[in-house]
Amino acid sequence: MFFDLSYGVDIILMIRIMEYLKRSQVSTVSGLARALGISKRTASKYVRMMNVLGLLEVNVVGKAWYVRLGPKADAFTHLFSGLRPVEVIAR
């Protein structure tokens, strides 16, 4: 099982990762984490998970992980493109 109880948050973060990679083509995990404002540990967790799903391709050179979009990324983005985070409005 890839998703926990907050799978909507997981999918939204995956879409943010793929949107960033569409703009930059190739990135390292640390560059991805820096651009999205998440920790490197969280970024590497999602990169591993998305690699297993076929959404990303990972090339390891030394200690650096170079990440780019995989073959199933477009279908996944199209399927979940309408999903946006819920905004809580305090009264």
Secondary structure, DSSP 8 states (H G I E B T S, - for coil): ----TTHHHHHHHHHHHHHHHHHHS-EEHHHHHHHHT--HHHHHHHHHHHHHHTSEEEEEETTEEEEEE-TTHHHHHHHTTT---------
